[in-house]
């Protein structure tokens, strides 16, 4: 499932492609991917300019000229592609938004969705999300307050969207490795120095992953050389049996709360 770095990468690239552009045509091939009647969706979205694109946690928000907001969550298996009909991948398209001769295709939305809200409706929909870990106002003091009474496992805490927004299975492992902490450590077992290191690791790993385009395996558009470059840079995620980049020990794989988990037994404690 795309996490904060994947969606932030999408946001930055789409701002260049469709920011300020007008949606000229719409095709809905799967009505379950939207939350209103198809006719209502088309009437309120078509011929509207995309005035801003924002990311909240693992969501993308497309703000339209008429005050409506499209909220995208790709969930498991979802992705996007921007380009012409000839360039698009040979995949089932659930939704297509056209911008003249080029289109934004939403693919693999079996669980994902593109929902239409008012701006007030968006606030209600996303009200339960925790703080954005990359927000300039997300300070160390704020983080230490959040974790003060936390008792669950480190990995489970990091992926809890009501605790922090946008971290999922991949980057929880990467953060734990960078912080020298085993993902099954309990939060109340961490001393202050370890909590400070955890905060610093969150603030290091997420921008780094965004810089390398996240882990999506499909480029966003023809010639996109950025999206999906993170797997070659990963420290532990999906690297079972390979050498740890820090100590040389073999990377282990386990399960925590039914989530596959990668870590180094030697240099994580």
The 8 nearest C-alpha neighbors of each residue, nearest first, counted from 0:
[[1, 75, 74, 2, 76, 73, 77, 167],
 [2, 0, 5, 6, 57, 74, 73, 3],
 [3, 1, 57, 5, 165, 4, 167, 166],
 [2, 4, 165, 6, 57, 5, 56, 7],
 [5, 3, 209, 7, 213, 6, 2, 208],
 [6, 4, 213, 8, 1, 2, 7, 3],
 [5, 7, 9, 3, 8, 4, 10, 57],
 [8, 6, 10, 4, 9, 5, 3, 11],
 [7, 9, 5, 11, 6, 10, 212, 209],
 [10, 8, 6, 12, 7, 11, 13, 5],
 [11, 9, 7, 13, 8, 12, 14, 6],
 [10, 12, 8, 14, 9, 13, 7, 15],
 [13, 11, 9, 15, 14, 10, 8, 16],
 [14, 12, 16, 15, 10, 11, 17, 9],
 [13, 15, 18, 11, 12, 16, 17, 10],
 [14, 16, 13, 12, 18, 17, 11, 10],
 [17, 15, 13, 14, 18, 12, 20, 81],
 [18, 16, 20, 13, 14, 15, 19, 49],
 [17, 19, 14, 20, 49, 15, 16, 50],
 [18, 20, 50, 49, 48, 17, 21, 51],
 [21, 19, 17, 48, 18, 49, 22, 98],
 [20, 22, 48, 47, 46, 23, 98, 49],
 [23, 21, 98, 46, 45, 47, 97, 24],
 [22, 24, 46, 98, 97, 45, 21, 99],
 [23, 25, 97, 22, 45, 96, 26, 98],
 [26, 24, 96, 95, 97, 41, 45, 27],
 [25, 27, 95, 94, 28, 96, 24, 93],
 [28, 26, 94, 29, 93, 30, 95, 25],
 [27, 29, 93, 94, 26, 30, 92, 95],
 [30, 28, 93, 31, 27, 32, 94, 33],
 [29, 31, 32, 33, 28, 27, 37, 36],
 [32, 30, 33, 29, 34, 112, 109, 108],
 [31, 33, 112, 30, 29, 113, 108, 111],
 [32, 34, 114, 113, 31, 30, 35, 112],
 [35, 33, 114, 115, 32, 36, 31, 113],
 [36, 34, 33, 40, 37, 39, 115, 114],
 [35, 37, 39, 38, 40, 34, 30, 33],
 [36, 38, 40, 39, 41, 35, 30, 27],
 [39, 37, 41, 36, 40, 42, 35, 43],
 [40, 38, 42, 36, 37, 41, 43, 35],
 [39, 41, 37, 43, 38, 42, 44, 36],
 [40, 42, 44, 38, 45, 39, 43, 37],
 [43, 41, 39, 40, 44, 45, 38, 37],
 [44, 42, 40, 41, 39, 45, 67, 47],
 [45, 43, 41, 47, 42, 40, 46, 22],
 [44, 46, 41, 47, 22, 23, 24, 42],
 [47, 45, 22, 23, 21, 44, 48, 24],
 [46, 48, 45, 21, 22, 44, 64, 63],
 [47, 49, 21, 64, 20, 63, 50, 19],
 [50, 48, 63, 19, 18, 20, 51, 62],
 [49, 51, 19, 63, 62, 48, 64, 18],
 [52, 50, 62, 49, 61, 18, 53, 63],
 [53, 51, 61, 60, 62, 10, 14, 59],
 [52, 54, 60, 59, 51, 61, 55, 10],
 [55, 53, 59, 58, 60, 7, 56, 10],
 [54, 56, 58, 57, 59, 53, 60, 164],
 [55, 57, 165, 164, 58, 3, 54, 131],
 [58, 56, 165, 2, 3, 55, 6, 72],
 [59, 57, 72, 55, 71, 56, 54, 60],
 [58, 60, 54, 71, 53, 70, 55, 61],
 [59, 61, 70, 53, 52, 69, 54, 62],
 [60, 62, 52, 69, 68, 51, 63, 49],
 [63, 61, 68, 51, 50, 49, 52, 60],
 [64, 62, 49, 67, 65, 66, 50, 48],
 [63, 65, 48, 66, 47, 50, 49, 62],
 [66, 64, 63, 67, 47, 43, 48, 62],
 [67, 65, 64, 63, 68, 117, 118, 62],
 [66, 68, 117, 63, 65, 116, 62, 118],
 [69, 67, 62, 116, 61, 115, 63, 117],
 [68, 70, 115, 61, 114, 60, 113, 71],
 [71, 69, 60, 114, 113, 59, 68, 115],
 [72, 70, 113, 59, 58, 112, 73, 60],
 [71, 73, 58, 111, 112, 74, 57, 113],
 [72, 74, 111, 77, 78, 71, 108, 112],
 [73, 75, 111, 0, 72, 77, 110, 76],
 [76, 74, 0, 77, 73, 110, 111, 1],
 [77, 75, 107, 74, 0, 78, 73, 108],
 [76, 78, 107, 73, 108, 106, 75, 74],
 [77, 79, 106, 105, 73, 107, 76, 80],
 [80, 78, 105, 104, 106, 219, 81, 103],
 [79, 81, 219, 104, 220, 103, 82, 87],
 [82, 80, 103, 220, 102, 219, 104, 79],
 [83, 81, 101, 102, 86, 220, 87, 80],
 [82, 84, 101, 86, 85, 102, 100, 87],
 [83, 85, 86, 87, 82, 101, 102, 100],
 [84, 86, 83, 87, 82, 88, 89, 101],
 [87, 85, 83, 84, 82, 88, 221, 220],
 [86, 88, 84, 85, 82, 83, 89, 80],
 [89, 87, 90, 86, 80, 85, 91, 217],
 [88, 90, 87, 91, 92, 86, 85, 106],
 [89, 91, 88, 92, 106, 107, 87, 93],
 [90, 92, 106, 93, 89, 107, 88, 105],
 [91, 93, 106, 94, 105, 90, 104, 28],
 [92, 94, 28, 29, 106, 105, 27, 91],
 [95, 93, 27, 105, 26, 92, 28, 104],
 [94, 96, 104, 26, 25, 103, 105, 97],
 [95, 97, 25, 103, 102, 24, 22, 104],
 [98, 96, 102, 24, 23, 22, 99, 101],
 [99, 97, 22, 101, 23, 102, 21, 100],
 [98, 100, 101, 97, 23, 102, 22, 24],
 [99, 101, 98, 83, 102, 97, 82, 84],
 [102, 100, 83, 82, 98, 99, 97, 81],
 [101, 103, 97, 82, 81, 96, 98, 83],
 [102, 104, 81, 96, 95, 80, 97, 105],
 [103, 105, 95, 80, 79, 94, 102, 81],
 [106, 104, 79, 94, 93, 92, 78, 95],
 [105, 107, 92, 78, 108, 77, 93, 79],
 [106, 108, 77, 76, 109, 78, 105, 91],
 [107, 109, 111, 77, 110, 106, 112, 73],
 [110, 108, 107, 111, 77, 32, 76, 112],
 [109, 111, 108, 74, 75, 112, 73, 32],
 [112, 110, 108, 73, 74, 72, 109, 77],
 [111, 113, 32, 72, 71, 33, 108, 114],
 [114, 112, 71, 33, 70, 32, 69, 72],
 [113, 115, 33, 70, 34, 69, 112, 71],
 [114, 116, 69, 68, 70, 34, 113, 67],
 [117, 115, 68, 120, 67, 121, 118, 69],
 [116, 118, 67, 120, 119, 68, 121, 66],
 [117, 119, 121, 120, 68, 116, 67, 122],
 [120, 118, 122, 117, 121, 123, 116, 124],
 [119, 121, 117, 123, 116, 118, 122, 124],
 [122, 120, 124, 118, 123, 119, 116, 125],
 [121, 123, 119, 120, 125, 124, 126, 118],
 [122, 124, 126, 120, 121, 125, 119, 127],
 [125, 123, 121, 122, 126, 120, 127, 119],
 [126, 124, 122, 123, 127, 128, 121, 55],
 [125, 127, 123, 128, 122, 124, 121, 129],
 [128, 126, 125, 161, 129, 124, 160, 123],
 [129, 127, 161, 126, 160, 125, 164, 130],
 [128, 130, 161, 163, 162, 164, 160, 127],
 [131, 129, 163, 164, 132, 128, 162, 137],
 [130, 132, 164, 134, 133, 163, 129, 56],
 [133, 131, 134, 130, 137, 163, 164, 202],
 [134, 132, 131, 135, 202, 137, 205, 206],
 [133, 135, 137, 136, 131, 132, 130, 138],
 [134, 136, 137, 133, 138, 132, 131, 202],
 [135, 137, 134, 138, 133, 141, 132, 131],
 [138, 136, 134, 135, 132, 141, 133, 139],
 [137, 139, 141, 140, 136, 142, 135, 134],
 [138, 140, 142, 141, 143, 198, 137, 195],
 [139, 141, 143, 138, 142, 144, 137, 145],
 [142, 140, 138, 144, 139, 143, 137, 145],
 [143, 141, 139, 145, 144, 140, 138, 146],
 [142, 144, 140, 146, 145, 141, 147, 139],
 [143, 145, 141, 147, 142, 146, 140, 148],
 [146, 144, 142, 143, 147, 141, 148, 149],
 [147, 145, 149, 143, 148, 144, 142, 186],
 [146, 148, 144, 145, 149, 143, 187, 186],
 [147, 149, 146, 150, 187, 145, 144, 186],
 [150, 148, 146, 186, 147, 187, 151, 145],
 [149, 151, 187, 186, 185, 148, 152, 188],
 [152, 150, 185, 186, 149, 156, 153, 155],
 [153, 151, 185, 183, 155, 184, 154, 186],
 [152, 154, 156, 182, 155, 185, 184, 186],
 [155, 153, 182, 157, 156, 152, 171, 158],
 [154, 156, 152, 158, 157, 153, 159, 151],
 [157, 155, 153, 159, 154, 158, 152, 151],
 [156, 158, 154, 155, 159, 171, 153, 166],
 [157, 159, 167, 166, 155, 156, 160, 154],
 [160, 158, 156, 162, 161, 157, 155, 163],
 [161, 159, 164, 163, 162, 128, 129, 158],
 [160, 162, 129, 128, 159, 163, 127, 164],
 [161, 163, 129, 160, 159, 164, 156, 130],
 [164, 162, 129, 130, 160, 161, 131, 159],
 [165, 163, 56, 160, 129, 131, 130, 128],
 [164, 166, 56, 3, 57, 2, 167, 160],
 [167, 165, 158, 2, 170, 164, 3, 171],
 [168, 166, 158, 169, 2, 170, 171, 165],
 [167, 169, 171, 170, 172, 158, 258, 166],
 [170, 168, 171, 172, 167, 236, 173, 166],
 [169, 171, 173, 172, 174, 168, 167, 166],
 [170, 172, 174, 168, 173, 169, 154, 157],
 [173, 171, 175, 170, 174, 169, 261, 176],
 [172, 174, 170, 176, 171, 175, 177, 235],
 [175, 173, 177, 171, 176, 172, 200, 201],
 [174, 176, 178, 172, 180, 177, 173, 182],
 [177, 175, 179, 173, 178, 174, 180, 172],
 [176, 178, 174, 179, 175, 200, 173, 180],
 [177, 179, 175, 197, 176, 180, 196, 200],
 [180, 178, 267, 176, 177, 266, 268, 175],
 [181, 179, 267, 268, 175, 178, 176, 182],
 [180, 182, 267, 268, 183, 184, 175, 179],
 [183, 181, 154, 153, 184, 175, 180, 172],
 [184, 182, 152, 181, 153, 185, 154, 255],
 [185, 183, 152, 182, 153, 181, 186, 188],
 [186, 184, 152, 151, 188, 187, 153, 150],
 [185, 187, 150, 188, 189, 149, 153, 151],
 [186, 188, 150, 189, 185, 149, 148, 151],
 [189, 187, 186, 185, 190, 184, 150, 152],
 [190, 188, 186, 187, 193, 194, 191, 185],
 [189, 191, 193, 192, 194, 188, 187, 195],
 [190, 192, 194, 193, 195, 189, 143, 196],
 [191, 193, 195, 194, 190, 196, 189, 197],
 [194, 192, 196, 190, 195, 191, 189, 197],
 [195, 193, 197, 191, 196, 192, 189, 198],
 [194, 196, 192, 198, 197, 193, 191, 199],
 [195, 197, 193, 199, 194, 198, 178, 200],
 [196, 198, 194, 200, 178, 195, 199, 193],
 [199, 197, 201, 195, 196, 200, 194, 202],
 [198, 200, 196, 202, 197, 201, 203, 195],
 [201, 199, 203, 197, 202, 198, 174, 178],
 [202, 200, 198, 203, 199, 204, 174, 205],
 [201, 203, 199, 200, 204, 205, 198, 133],
 [204, 202, 200, 201, 205, 206, 199, 207],
 [205, 203, 207, 201, 206, 200, 202, 208],
 [204, 206, 208, 207, 203, 4, 202, 201],
 [207, 205, 209, 208, 204, 203, 210, 202],
 [208, 206, 210, 204, 209, 205, 203, 211],
 [207, 209, 205, 211, 213, 210, 206, 4],
 [210, 208, 4, 212, 206, 211, 207, 213],
 [209, 211, 207, 208, 212, 206, 213, 8],
 [212, 210, 229, 228, 208, 209, 213, 225],
 [213, 211, 226, 209, 227, 225, 228, 210],
 [214, 212, 5, 229, 227, 208, 4, 209],
 [213, 215, 227, 229, 230, 228, 216, 212],
 [216, 214, 227, 217, 213, 226, 5, 1],
 [215, 217, 227, 214, 218, 226, 228, 213],
 [216, 218, 215, 219, 227, 226, 78, 80],
 [219, 217, 226, 220, 223, 216, 221, 227],
 [220, 218, 80, 81, 79, 223, 217, 226],
 [219, 221, 81, 223, 218, 80, 82, 222],
 [220, 222, 223, 218, 86, 82, 219, 81],
 [221, 223, 224, 220, 218, 219, 225, 226],
 [224, 222, 220, 218, 221, 225, 219, 226],
 [223, 225, 222, 226, 218, 228, 227, 221],
 [226, 224, 212, 223, 228, 227, 211, 218],
 [225, 227, 212, 218, 228, 224, 213, 215],
 [228, 226, 214, 215, 213, 212, 216, 229],
 [227, 229, 211, 212, 226, 230, 225, 214],
 [228, 230, 213, 232, 214, 211, 231, 227],
 [231, 229, 233, 232, 214, 228, 227, 213],
 [230, 232, 229, 233, 228, 234, 214, 227],
 [231, 233, 229, 230, 234, 228, 211, 208],
 [234, 232, 230, 231, 235, 236, 229, 173],
 [233, 235, 173, 236, 244, 232, 243, 176],
 [236, 234, 238, 261, 233, 262, 173, 237],
 [235, 237, 238, 261, 169, 233, 234, 172],
 [236, 238, 239, 235, 261, 230, 233, 252],
 [239, 237, 235, 236, 241, 240, 250, 261],
 [240, 238, 250, 251, 241, 252, 237, 261],
 [241, 239, 250, 249, 238, 251, 242, 252],
 [242, 240, 249, 238, 239, 250, 243, 248],
 [243, 241, 249, 247, 248, 250, 244, 240],
 [242, 244, 247, 248, 245, 246, 249, 250],
 [243, 245, 247, 246, 242, 234, 235, 248],
 [246, 244, 243, 247, 266, 248, 242, 234],
 [247, 245, 243, 248, 244, 266, 265, 242],
 [246, 248, 243, 242, 244, 245, 249, 241],
 [249, 247, 243, 242, 246, 265, 250, 263],
 [250, 248, 242, 240, 241, 243, 251, 247],
 [249, 251, 239, 263, 240, 241, 262, 243],
 [252, 250, 239, 262, 261, 263, 240, 249],
 [253, 251, 261, 260, 239, 262, 250, 259],
 [254, 252, 260, 259, 261, 251, 255, 258],
 [255, 253, 259, 258, 260, 257, 256, 252],
 [254, 256, 258, 257, 260, 259, 253, 183],
 [255, 257, 258, 254, 155, 259, 154, 260],
 [258, 256, 255, 254, 259, 260, 253, 155],
 [259, 257, 255, 254, 256, 260, 168, 253],
 [260, 258, 254, 253, 257, 255, 261, 252],
 [259, 261, 253, 254, 252, 258, 172, 255],
 [262, 260, 252, 236, 235, 251, 172, 253],
 [261, 263, 251, 250, 235, 176, 264, 252],
 [264, 262, 250, 265, 267, 251, 266, 243],
 [265, 263, 267, 266, 262, 251, 268, 250],
 [264, 266, 263, 267, 248, 246, 268, 249],
 [265, 267, 263, 264, 179, 268, 246, 245],
 [268, 266, 179, 180, 181, 263, 264, 265],
 [267, 180, 181, 179, 266, 264, 265, 184]]
